[in-house]
């Protein structure tokens, strides 16, 4: 809905929030969350968050260029509602990000759109994007 809103997060990091509409009222409200640390810009983290308050849960997570055994780099987490079971897998649909002190403009948006697609979230043609 609308676009991404950036805020300060835990010191120097930036947190981008995108509000998401859902046809399932039980999951509402939903949002996509993108956290970028300028000290490690090539390691953004994303979450698809559903629900509110105590019932809020992270349905999907993406960690770019961060190891999680047995995966050496970029990986995704999948959690089923009402379960503590979490699967970890290596994605094939996320654009690569070179480990460098700068990330090319448009890279974070491409990652967000690929992540959203896997979560069955469509970006509207009027989606407003700004770099962190």
JOHU-V195214 format. One line per field, one symbol per residue. phi: phi as a letter, one per 30 degrees, with the letter a starting at -180 (. if undefined). burial: I if it has 24 or more other C-alpha atoms within 12 Angstrom, else O. A space follows every 10 residues. Layout:
phi = ???
burial = ???
//
This chain:
phi = .iacccbdbh icdcccbbdb dbdcedcddb acbbcbcddb ddbdbbbccb ibhdddbcdb bbcchbdaec cdbeabcbbd eibcdbcbbc dcccedbddb dbcdejdddd deddddeddi ccdddceccb dd
burial = OOIIIOOOOO OOOIIIIIII IOOOOOIOII IIIIIIIOOO IIIIIIIIII IOOOOOIIII IIIIIOOOOO OOIIIIIIIO OOOOOOOOII IOOIIIIOOO OOIOOOIIIO IIIIIIOIIO OOIOOOOOIO II
//
